[in-house]
Amino acid sequence: MKAIQPGKLLRIFVGELDMHAGQPLYQWLIEEARRQGLAGATALRGLEGYGAHREMHTTKVLRLSVDLPVVIEICDSAERIDAFLLIVDNIIDEGLATVERVEMHLYRKD
């Protein structure tokens, strides 16, 4: 069965080495999204990027880097994303978050 509904996509950009509560921040965010009952969350590890300090982080062998970029994407209703964003606002010291309105196509078996 397919259901279509409006929602929001929260995209959070952090570093691989960013920590919160004794674990990687990206992992904590995904686990917290699950605890909050959000529809879905995924962490994507970047090949290359830079942030506020303009320091390049890359997987290239000649410029071996740690702290690669990680993007966490979380999708749910506007209300649930807005509530989760309040949690994000309180725990992220450095990073970026974006929010987009989306049309969610939910595919589920009955």
Backbone as XML, in Angstrom:
<?xml version="1.0"?>
<chain id="A" units="angstrom">
  <residue number="1" name="MET">
    <atom name="N" x="0.834" y="-1.161" z="0.000"/>
    <atom name="CA" x="0.000" y="0.000" z="0.000"/>
    <atom name="C" x="0.896" y="1.248" z="0.000"/>
  </residue>
  <residue number="2" name="LYS">
    <atom name="N" x="0.447" y="2.255" z="-0.715"/>
    <atom name="CA" x="1.199" y="3.502" z="-0.806"/>
    <atom name="C" x="0.363" y="4.629" z="-0.223"/>
  </residue>
  <residue number="3" name="ALA">
    <atom name="N" x="0.976" y="5.415" z="0.647"/>
    <atom name="CA" x="0.324" y="6.600" z="1.207"/>
    <atom name="C" x="1.200" y="7.804" z="0.899"/>
  </residue>
  <residue number="4" name="ILE">
    <atom name="N" x="0.568" y="8.894" z="0.493"/>
    <atom name="CA" x="1.297" y="10.128" z="0.212"/>
    <atom name="C" x="0.846" y="11.164" z="1.221"/>
  </residue>
  <residue number="5" name="GLN">
    <atom name="N" x="1.823" y="11.813" z="1.850"/>
    <atom name="CA" x="1.501" y="12.851" z="2.825"/>
    <atom name="C" x="2.620" y="13.884" z="2.870"/>
  </residue>
  <residue number="6" name="PRO">
    <atom name="N" x="2.282" y="15.102" z="3.283"/>
    <atom name="CA" x="3.322" y="16.120" z="3.406"/>
    <atom name="C" x="4.195" y="15.836" z="4.622"/>
  </residue>
  <residue number="7" name="GLY">
    <atom name="N" x="5.413" y="16.300" z="4.571"/>
    <atom name="CA" x="6.319" y="16.114" z="5.702"/>
    <atom name="C" x="7.485" y="17.071" z="5.611"/>
  </residue>
  <residue number="8" name="LYS">
    <atom name="N" x="8.475" y="16.823" z="6.431"/>
    <atom name="CA" x="9.705" y="17.606" z="6.413"/>
    <atom name="C" x="10.892" y="16.663" z="6.436"/>
  </residue>
  <residue number="9" name="LEU">
    <atom name="N" x="11.969" y="17.100" z="5.802"/>
    <atom name="CA" x="13.239" y="16.393" z="5.812"/>
    <atom name="C" x="14.229" y="17.251" z="6.578"/>
  </residue>
  <residue number="10" name="LEU">
    <atom name="N" x="14.748" y="16.713" z="7.661"/>
    <atom name="CA" x="15.782" y="17.370" z="8.461"/>
    <atom name="C" x="17.110" y="16.773" z="8.056"/>
  </residue>
  <residue number="11" name="ARG">
    <atom name="N" x="18.033" y="17.622" z="7.639"/>
    <atom name="CA" x="19.370" y="17.182" z="7.227"/>
    <atom name="C" x="20.364" y="17.855" z="8.162"/>
  </residue>
  <residue number="12" name="ILE">
    <atom name="N" x="21.178" y="17.045" z="8.848"/>
    <atom name="CA" x="22.132" y="17.553" z="9.837"/>
    <atom name="C" x="23.540" y="17.203" z="9.368"/>
  </residue>
  <residue number="13" name="PHE">
    <atom name="N" x="24.410" y="18.204" z="9.295"/>
    <atom name="CA" x="25.790" y="18.033" z="8.849"/>
    <atom name="C" x="26.710" y="18.145" z="10.059"/>
  </residue>
  <residue number="14" name="VAL">
    <atom name="N" x="27.462" y="17.090" z="10.345"/>
    <atom name="CA" x="28.399" y="17.079" z="11.473"/>
    <atom name="C" x="29.687" y="16.386" z="11.037"/>
  </residue>
  <residue number="15" name="GLY">
    <atom name="N" x="30.650" y="16.336" z="11.924"/>
    <atom name="CA" x="31.889" y="15.609" z="11.666"/>
    <atom name="C" x="31.817" y="14.214" z="12.256"/>
  </residue>
  <residue number="16" name="GLU">
    <atom name="N" x="32.539" y="13.316" z="11.636"/>
    <atom name="CA" x="32.575" y="11.922" z="12.065"/>
    <atom name="C" x="33.052" y="11.767" z="13.509"/>
  </residue>
  <residue number="17" name="LEU">
    <atom name="N" x="33.931" y="12.652" z="13.963"/>
    <atom name="CA" x="34.489" y="12.553" z="15.313"/>
    <atom name="C" x="33.718" y="13.343" z="16.362"/>
  </residue>
  <residue number="18" name="ASP">
    <atom name="N" x="32.669" y="14.061" z="15.960"/>
    <atom name="CA" x="31.855" y="14.797" z="16.936"/>
    <atom name="C" x="31.192" y="13.799" z="17.876"/>
  </residue>
  <residue number="19" name="MET">
    <atom name="N" x="31.211" y="14.124" z="19.161"/>
    <atom name="CA" x="30.701" y="13.201" z="20.181"/>
    <atom name="C" x="29.567" y="13.845" z="20.983"/>
  </residue>
  <residue number="20" name="HIS">
    <atom name="N" x="28.704" y="12.981" z="21.525"/>
    <atom name="CA" x="27.670" y="13.409" z="22.472"/>
    <atom name="C" x="27.338" y="12.216" z="23.366"/>
  </residue>
  <residue number="21" name="ALA">
    <atom name="N" x="27.299" y="12.461" z="24.654"/>
    <atom name="CA" x="26.950" y="11.419" z="25.630"/>
    <atom name="C" x="27.825" y="10.175" z="25.473"/>
  </residue>
  <residue number="22" name="GLY">
    <atom name="N" x="29.108" y="10.378" z="25.174"/>
    <atom name="CA" x="30.050" y="9.270" z="25.108"/>
    <atom name="C" x="29.997" y="8.426" z="23.845"/>
  </residue>
  <residue number="23" name="GLN">
    <atom name="N" x="29.305" y="8.885" z="22.814"/>
    <atom name="CA" x="29.251" y="8.134" z="21.567"/>
    <atom name="C" x="29.267" y="9.120" z="20.397"/>
  </residue>
  <residue number="24" name="PRO">
    <atom name="N" x="29.545" y="8.615" z="19.189"/>
    <atom name="CA" x="29.534" y="9.516" z="18.042"/>
    <atom name="C" x="28.187" y="10.236" z="17.930"/>
  </residue>
  <residue number="25" name="LEU">
    <atom name="N" x="28.247" y="11.544" z="17.655"/>
    <atom name="CA" x="27.039" y="12.364" z="17.585"/>
    <atom name="C" x="26.055" y="11.835" z="16.559"/>
  </residue>
  <residue number="26" name="TYR">
    <atom name="N" x="26.537" y="11.430" z="15.383"/>
    <atom name="CA" x="25.619" y="10.933" z="14.354"/>
    <atom name="C" x="24.862" y="9.700" z="14.852"/>
  </residue>
  <residue number="27" name="GLN">
    <atom name="N" x="25.565" y="8.835" z="15.599"/>
    <atom name="CA" x="24.930" y="7.633" z="16.128"/>
    <atom name="C" x="23.892" y="8.001" z="17.196"/>
  </residue>
  <residue number="28" name="TRP">
    <atom name="N" x="24.249" y="8.935" z="18.059"/>
    <atom name="CA" x="23.317" y="9.378" z="19.100"/>
    <atom name="C" x="22.064" y="9.974" z="18.466"/>
  </residue>
  <residue number="29" name="LEU">
    <atom name="N" x="22.232" y="10.791" z="17.417"/>
    <atom name="CA" x="21.083" y="11.417" z="16.761"/>
    <atom name="C" x="20.151" y="10.373" z="16.148"/>
  </residue>
  <residue number="30" name="ILE">
    <atom name="N" x="20.709" y="9.359" z="15.514"/>
    <atom name="CA" x="19.878" y="8.309" z="14.916"/>
    <atom name="C" x="19.142" y="7.525" z="16.008"/>
  </residue>
  <residue number="31" name="GLU">
    <atom name="N" x="19.854" y="7.197" z="17.075"/>
    <atom name="CA" x="19.208" y="6.462" z="18.167"/>
    <atom name="C" x="18.125" y="7.306" z="18.837"/>
  </residue>
  <residue number="32" name="GLU">
    <atom name="N" x="18.380" y="8.601" z="18.993"/>
    <atom name="CA" x="17.370" y="9.484" z="19.603"/>
    <atom name="C" x="16.162" y="9.633" z="18.685"/>
  </residue>
  <residue number="33" name="ALA">
    <atom name="N" x="16.381" y="9.723" z="17.394"/>
    <atom name="CA" x="15.261" y="9.783" z="16.455"/>
    <atom name="C" x="14.400" y="8.524" z="16.571"/>
  </residue>
  <residue number="34" name="ARG">
    <atom name="N" x="15.049" y="7.405" z="16.736"/>
    <atom name="CA" x="14.307" y="6.137" z="16.904"/>
    <atom name="C" x="13.541" y="6.135" z="18.220"/>
  </residue>
  <residue number="35" name="ARG">
    <atom name="N" x="14.200" y="6.580" z="19.298"/>
    <atom name="CA" x="13.513" y="6.656" z="20.606"/>
    <atom name="C" x="12.297" y="7.578" z="20.541"/>
  </residue>
  <residue number="36" name="GLN">
    <atom name="N" x="12.405" y="8.639" z="19.756"/>
    <atom name="CA" x="11.305" y="9.599" z="19.621"/>
    <atom name="C" x="10.215" y="9.101" z="18.673"/>
  </residue>
  <residue number="37" name="GLY">
    <atom name="N" x="10.454" y="7.962" z="18.022"/>
    <atom name="CA" x="9.454" y="7.375" z="17.140"/>
    <atom name="C" x="9.364" y="8.020" z="15.765"/>
  </residue>
  <residue number="38" name="LEU">
    <atom name="N" x="10.433" y="8.702" z="15.326"/>
    <atom name="CA" x="10.408" y="9.325" z="14.012"/>
    <atom name="C" x="10.392" y="8.258" z="12.920"/>
  </residue>
  <residue number="39" name="ALA">
    <atom name="N" x="9.859" y="8.610" z="11.770"/>
    <atom name="CA" x="9.602" y="7.637" z="10.703"/>
    <atom name="C" x="10.859" y="6.951" z="10.192"/>
  </residue>
  <residue number="40" name="GLY">
    <atom name="N" x="11.962" y="7.686" z="10.067"/>
    <atom name="CA" x="13.180" y="7.061" z="9.558"/>
    <atom name="C" x="14.354" y="8.005" z="9.630"/>
  </residue>
  <residue number="41" name="ALA">
    <atom name="N" x="15.546" y="7.437" z="9.751"/>
    <atom name="CA" x="16.775" y="8.230" z="9.828"/>
    <atom name="C" x="17.911" y="7.437" z="9.196"/>
  </residue>
  <residue number="42" name="THR">
    <atom name="N" x="18.810" y="8.153" z="8.529"/>
    <atom name="CA" x="19.959" y="7.535" z="7.884"/>
    <atom name="C" x="21.171" y="8.430" z="8.066"/>
  </residue>
  <residue number="43" name="ALA">
    <atom name="N" x="22.327" y="7.826" z="8.335"/>
    <atom name="CA" x="23.593" y="8.558" z="8.384"/>
    <atom name="C" x="24.383" y="8.216" z="7.129"/>
  </residue>
  <residue number="44" name="LEU">
    <atom name="N" x="24.876" y="9.249" z="6.459"/>
    <atom name="CA" x="25.653" y="9.092" z="5.237"/>
    <atom name="C" x="27.044" y="9.669" z="5.469"/>
  </residue>
  <residue number="45" name="ARG">
    <atom name="N" x="28.073" y="8.878" z="5.203"/>
    <atom name="CA" x="29.452" y="9.319" z="5.392"/>
    <atom name="C" x="29.953" y="9.928" z="4.083"/>
  </residue>
  <residue number="46" name="GLY">
    <atom name="N" x="30.463" y="11.152" z="4.179"/>
    <atom name="CA" x="30.924" y="11.855" z="2.989"/>
    <atom name="C" x="32.328" y="11.452" z="2.575"/>
  </residue>
  <residue number="47" name="LEU">
    <atom name="N" x="32.614" y="11.573" z="1.294"/>
    <atom name="CA" x="33.945" y="11.295" z="0.757"/>
    <atom name="C" x="34.880" y="12.478" z="0.932"/>
  </residue>
  <residue number="48" name="GLU">
    <atom name="N" x="34.293" y="13.675" z="0.921"/>
    <atom name="CA" x="35.102" y="14.874" z="1.010"/>
    <atom name="C" x="34.204" y="16.035" z="1.384"/>
  </residue>
  <residue number="49" name="GLY">
    <atom name="N" x="34.749" y="16.993" z="2.117"/>
    <atom name="CA" x="33.971" y="18.169" z="2.453"/>
    <atom name="C" x="34.728" y="19.080" z="3.395"/>
  </residue>
  <residue number="50" name="TYR">
    <atom name="N" x="34.102" y="20.221" z="3.682"/>
    <atom name="CA" x="34.651" y="21.147" z="4.662"/>
    <atom name="C" x="33.495" y="21.837" z="5.353"/>
  </residue>
  <residue number="51" name="GLY">
    <atom name="N" x="33.795" y="22.432" z="6.492"/>
    <atom name="CA" x="32.758" y="23.087" z="7.265"/>
    <atom name="C" x="33.134" y="24.515" z="7.604"/>
  </residue>
  <residue number="52" name="ALA">
    <atom name="N" x="32.685" y="24.950" z="8.764"/>
    <atom name="CA" x="32.834" y="26.342" z="9.183"/>
    <atom name="C" x="34.287" y="26.804" z="9.209"/>
  </residue>
  <residue number="53" name="HIS">
    <atom name="N" x="35.220" y="25.913" z="9.525"/>
    <atom name="CA" x="36.631" y="26.292" z="9.628"/>
    <atom name="C" x="37.371" y="26.168" z="8.297"/>
  </residue>
  <residue number="54" name="ARG">
    <atom name="N" x="36.666" y="25.750" z="7.258"/>
    <atom name="CA" x="37.208" y="25.620" z="5.908"/>
    <atom name="C" x="38.372" y="24.640" z="5.793"/>
  </residue>
  <residue number="55" name="GLU">
    <atom name="N" x="38.496" y="23.735" z="6.749"/>
    <atom name="CA" x="39.523" y="22.693" z="6.696"/>
    <atom name="C" x="38.978" y="21.539" z="5.866"/>
  </residue>
  <residue number="56" name="MET">
    <atom name="N" x="39.731" y="21.122" z="4.852"/>
    <atom name="CA" x="39.286" y="20.053" z="3.964"/>
    <atom name="C" x="39.442" y="18.690" z="4.647"/>
  </residue>
  <residue number="57" name="HIS">
    <atom name="N" x="38.409" y="17.880" z="4.563"/>
    <atom name="CA" x="38.416" y="16.506" z="5.064"/>
    <atom name="C" x="38.139" y="15.617" z="3.859"/>
  </residue>
  <residue number="58" name="THR">
    <atom name="N" x="39.004" y="14.636" z="3.631"/>
    <atom name="CA" x="38.893" y="13.825" z="2.424"/>
    <atom name="C" x="39.338" y="12.389" z="2.661"/>
  </residue>
  <residue number="59" name="THR">
    <atom name="N" x="38.901" y="11.505" z="1.783"/>
    <atom name="CA" x="39.328" y="10.107" z="1.834"/>
    <atom name="C" x="40.513" y="9.853" z="0.919"/>
  </residue>
  <residue number="60" name="LYS">
    <atom name="N" x="40.971" y="10.876" z="0.199"/>
    <atom name="CA" x="42.103" y="10.703" z="-0.719"/>
    <atom name="C" x="43.344" y="10.264" z="0.043"/>
  </residue>
  <residue number="61" name="VAL">
    <atom name="N" x="44.038" y="9.291" z="-0.495"/>
    <atom name="CA" x="45.196" y="8.702" z="0.173"/>
    <atom name="C" x="46.286" y="9.736" z="0.450"/>
  </residue>
  <residue number="62" name="LEU">
    <atom name="N" x="46.543" y="10.610" z="-0.486"/>
    <atom name="CA" x="47.618" y="11.591" z="-0.309"/>
    <atom name="C" x="47.271" y="12.665" z="0.720"/>
  </residue>
  <residue number="63" name="ARG">
    <atom name="N" x="46.009" y="12.808" z="1.045"/>
    <atom name="CA" x="45.586" y="13.784" z="2.041"/>
    <atom name="C" x="44.736" y="13.075" z="3.088"/>
  </residue>
  <residue number="64" name="LEU">
    <atom name="N" x="45.283" y="11.990" z="3.636"/>
    <atom name="CA" x="44.539" y="11.165" z="4.583"/>
    <atom name="C" x="43.957" y="12.021" z="5.710"/>
  </residue>
  <residue number="65" name="SER">
    <atom name="N" x="42.701" y="11.874" z="5.940"/>
    <atom name="CA" x="42.012" y="12.703" z="6.918"/>
    <atom name="C" x="41.109" y="11.840" z="7.789"/>
  </residue>
  <residue number="66" name="VAL">
    <atom name="N" x="40.981" y="12.267" z="8.988"/>
    <atom name="CA" x="39.954" y="11.708" z="9.857"/>
    <atom name="C" x="38.876" y="12.778" z="9.982"/>
  </residue>
  <residue number="67" name="ASP">
    <atom name="N" x="37.838" y="12.477" z="10.669"/>
    <atom name="CA" x="36.737" y="13.414" z="10.871"/>
    <atom name="C" x="36.053" y="13.765" z="9.554"/>
  </residue>
  <residue number="68" name="LEU">
    <atom name="N" x="35.714" y="12.741" z="8.788"/>
    <atom name="CA" x="35.008" y="12.947" z="7.530"/>
    <atom name="C" x="33.605" y="13.500" z="7.798"/>
  </residue>
  <residue number="69" name="PRO">
    <atom name="N" x="33.019" y="14.163" z="6.813"/>
    <atom name="CA" x="31.669" y="14.694" z="7.006"/>
    <atom name="C" x="30.645" y="13.567" z="7.105"/>
  </residue>
  <residue number="70" name="VAL">
    <atom name="N" x="29.646" y="13.787" z="7.954"/>
    <atom name="CA" x="28.526" y="12.863" z="8.086"/>
    <atom name="C" x="27.247" y="13.683" z="7.965"/>
  </residue>
  <residue number="71" name="VAL">
    <atom name="N" x="26.327" y="13.195" z="7.149"/>
    <atom name="CA" x="25.025" y="13.833" z="6.987"/>
    <atom name="C" x="23.977" y="12.875" z="7.535"/>
  </residue>
  <residue number="72" name="ILE">
    <atom name="N" x="23.156" y="13.368" z="8.438"/>
    <atom name="CA" x="22.062" y="12.580" z="8.987"/>
    <atom name="C" x="20.776" y="13.113" z="8.376"/>
  </residue>
  <residue number="73" name="GLU">
    <atom name="N" x="19.997" y="12.245" z="7.773"/>
    <atom name="CA" x="18.724" y="12.645" z="7.189"/>
    <atom name="C" x="17.601" y="11.977" z="7.957"/>
  </residue>
  <residue number="74" name="ILE">
    <atom name="N" x="16.630" y="12.795" z="8.363"/>
    <atom name="CA" x="15.488" y="12.302" z="9.135"/>
    <atom name="C" x="14.227" y="12.879" z="8.499"/>
  </residue>
  <residue number="75" name="CYS">
    <atom name="N" x="13.261" y="12.019" z="8.233"/>
    <atom name="CA" x="12.032" y="12.443" z="7.573"/>
    <atom name="C" x="10.821" y="12.039" z="8.410"/>
  </residue>
  <residue number="76" name="ASP">
    <atom name="N" x="9.890" y="12.977" z="8.559"/>
    <atom name="CA" x="8.648" y="12.697" z="9.286"/>
    <atom name="C" x="7.695" y="13.866" z="9.064"/>
  </residue>
  <residue number="77" name="SER">
    <atom name="N" x="6.630" y="13.907" z="9.842"/>
    <atom name="CA" x="5.679" y="15.019" z="9.746"/>
    <atom name="C" x="6.356" y="16.312" z="10.185"/>
  </residue>
  <residue number="78" name="ALA">
    <atom name="N" x="5.806" y="17.436" z="9.749"/>
    <atom name="CA" x="6.361" y="18.740" z="10.109"/>
    <atom name="C" x="6.415" y="18.915" z="11.626"/>
  </residue>
  <residue number="79" name="GLU">
    <atom name="N" x="5.382" y="18.514" z="12.318"/>
    <atom name="CA" x="5.326" y="18.684" z="13.767"/>
    <atom name="C" x="6.409" y="17.877" z="14.479"/>
  </residue>
  <residue number="80" name="ARG">
    <atom name="N" x="6.601" y="16.650" z="14.038"/>
    <atom name="CA" x="7.590" y="15.780" z="14.695"/>
    <atom name="C" x="9.016" y="16.237" z="14.396"/>
  </residue>
  <residue number="81" name="ILE">
    <atom name="N" x="9.267" y="16.702" z="13.170"/>
    <atom name="CA" x="10.599" y="17.224" z="12.834"/>
    <atom name="C" x="10.868" y="18.501" z="13.617"/>
  </residue>
  <residue number="82" name="ASP">
    <atom name="N" x="9.889" y="19.386" z="13.721"/>
    <atom name="CA" x="10.064" y="20.622" z="14.487"/>
    <atom name="C" x="10.397" y="20.325" z="15.945"/>
  </residue>
  <residue number="83" name="ALA">
    <atom name="N" x="9.734" y="19.327" z="16.521"/>
    <atom name="CA" x="10.009" y="18.946" z="17.913"/>
    <atom name="C" x="11.418" y="18.363" z="18.048"/>
  </residue>
  <residue number="84" name="PHE">
    <atom name="N" x="11.837" y="17.541" z="17.085"/>
    <atom name="CA" x="13.176" y="16.958" z="17.142"/>
    <atom name="C" x="14.251" y="18.014" z="16.948"/>
  </residue>
  <residue number="85" name="LEU">
    <atom name="N" x="13.964" y="19.014" z="16.152"/>
    <atom name="CA" x="14.924" y="20.096" z="15.915"/>
    <atom name="C" x="15.243" y="20.845" z="17.210"/>
  </residue>
  <residue number="86" name="LEU">
    <atom name="N" x="14.307" y="20.907" z="18.130"/>
    <atom name="CA" x="14.575" y="21.530" z="19.439"/>
    <atom name="C" x="15.644" y="20.742" z="20.199"/>
  </residue>
  <residue number="87" name="ILE">
    <atom name="N" x="15.623" y="19.429" z="20.090"/>
    <atom name="CA" x="16.652" y="18.587" z="20.717"/>
    <atom name="C" x="17.997" y="18.852" z="20.046"/>
  </residue>
  <residue number="88" name="VAL">
    <atom name="N" x="17.992" y="18.872" z="18.722"/>
    <atom name="CA" x="19.213" y="19.124" z="17.956"/>
    <atom name="C" x="19.819" y="20.468" z="18.350"/>
  </residue>
  <residue number="89" name="ASP">
    <atom name="N" x="18.982" y="21.488" z="18.459"/>
    <atom name="CA" x="19.456" y="22.832" z="18.822"/>
    <atom name="C" x="20.200" y="22.843" z="20.147"/>
  </residue>
  <residue number="90" name="ASN">
    <atom name="N" x="19.823" y="21.966" z="21.045"/>
    <atom name="CA" x="20.428" y="21.946" z="22.378"/>
    <atom name="C" x="21.691" y="21.104" z="22.494"/>
  </residue>
  <residue number="91" name="ILE">
    <atom name="N" x="21.980" y="20.259" z="21.510"/>
    <atom name="CA" x="23.145" y="19.378" z="21.666"/>
    <atom name="C" x="24.271" y="19.623" z="20.677"/>
  </residue>
  <residue number="92" name="ILE">
    <atom name="N" x="23.988" y="20.274" z="19.559"/>
    <atom name="CA" x="25.040" y="20.473" z="18.549"/>
    <atom name="C" x="25.745" y="21.795" z="18.815"/>
  </residue>
  <residue number="93" name="ASP">
    <atom name="N" x="27.065" y="21.694" z="19.023"/>
    <atom name="CA" x="27.882" y="22.887" z="19.230"/>
    <atom name="C" x="28.333" y="23.487" z="17.906"/>
  </residue>
  <residue number="94" name="GLU">
    <atom name="N" x="28.629" y="22.632" z="16.942"/>
    <atom name="CA" x="29.151" y="23.082" z="15.667"/>
    <atom name="C" x="28.642" y="22.158" z="14.574"/>
  </residue>
  <residue number="95" name="GLY">
    <atom name="N" x="28.053" y="22.734" z="13.557"/>
    <atom name="CA" x="27.506" y="21.953" z="12.461"/>
    <atom name="C" x="26.490" y="22.784" z="11.714"/>
  </residue>
  <residue number="96" name="LEU">
    <atom name="N" x="25.630" y="22.115" z="10.990"/>
    <atom name="CA" x="24.611" y="22.790" z="10.192"/>
    <atom name="C" x="23.402" y="21.875" z="10.115"/>
  </residue>
  <residue number="97" name="ALA">
    <atom name="N" x="22.221" y="22.468" z="10.159"/>
    <atom name="CA" x="20.990" y="21.706" z="9.952"/>
    <atom name="C" x="20.138" y="22.457" z="8.936"/>
  </residue>
  <residue number="98" name="THR">
    <atom name="N" x="19.522" y="21.714" z="8.034"/>
    <atom name="CA" x="18.588" y="22.296" z="7.079"/>
    <atom name="C" x="17.273" y="21.546" z="7.178"/>
  </residue>
  <residue number="99" name="VAL">
    <atom name="N" x="16.194" y="22.243" z="6.846"/>
    <atom name="CA" x="14.868" y="21.637" z="6.869"/>
    <atom name="C" x="14.189" y="21.956" z="5.541"/>
  </residue>
  <residue number="100" name="GLU">
    <atom name="N" x="13.624" y="20.932" z="4.939"/>
    <atom name="CA" x="12.910" y="21.096" z="3.670"/>
    <atom name="C" x="11.520" y="20.500" z="3.786"/>
  </residue>
  <residue number="101" name="ARG">
    <atom name="N" x="10.569" y="21.131" z="3.142"/>
    <atom name="CA" x="9.249" y="20.521" z="3.005"/>
    <atom name="C" x="9.345" y="19.459" z="1.920"/>
  </residue>
  <residue number="102" name="VAL">
    <atom name="N" x="8.745" y="18.305" z="2.184"/>
    <atom name="CA" x="8.795" y="17.195" z="1.232"/>
    <atom name="C" x="7.421" y="16.566" z="1.092"/>
  </residue>
  <residue number="103" name="GLU">
    <atom name="N" x="7.255" y="15.835" z="0.009"/>
    <atom name="CA" x="6.089" y="14.986" z="-0.178"/>
    <atom name="C" x="6.564" y="13.563" z="0.087"/>
  </residue>
  <residue number="104" name="MET">
    <atom name="N" x="6.060" y="12.968" z="1.141"/>
    <atom name="CA" x="6.504" y="11.622" z="1.515"/>
    <atom name="C" x="5.621" y="10.575" z="0.849"/>
  </residue>
  <residue number="105" name="HIS">
    <atom name="N" x="6.257" y="9.603" z="0.233"/>
    <atom name="CA" x="5.564" y="8.452" z="-0.338"/>
    <atom name="C" x="5.912" y="7.268" z="0.563"/>
  </residue>
  <residue number="106" name="LEU">
    <atom name="N" x="4.965" y="6.825" z="1.331"/>
    <atom name="CA" x="5.184" y="5.755" z="2.298"/>
    <atom name="C" x="4.689" y="4.442" z="1.705"/>
  </residue>
  <residue number="107" name="TYR">
    <atom name="N" x="5.579" y="3.471" z="1.629"/>
    <atom name="CA" x="5.242" y="2.156" z="1.085"/>
    <atom name="C" x="5.263" y="1.156" z="2.231"/>
  </residue>
  <residue number="108" name="ARG">
    <atom name="N" x="4.123" y="0.546" z="2.483"/>
    <atom name="CA" x="4.017" y="-0.422" z="3.583"/>
    <atom name="C" x="3.115" y="-1.568" z="3.170"/>
  </residue>
  <residue number="109" name="LYS">
    <atom name="N" x="3.445" y="-2.748" z="3.695"/>
    <atom name="CA" x="2.562" y="-3.892" z="3.500"/>
    <atom name="C" x="1.485" y="-3.833" z="4.565"/>
  </residue>
  <residue number="110" name="ASP">
    <atom name="N" x="0.292" y="-4.275" z="4.210"/>
    <atom name="CA" x="-0.811" y="-4.277" z="5.184"/>
    <atom name="C" x="-0.591" y="-5.273" z="6.275"/>
  </residue>
</chain>
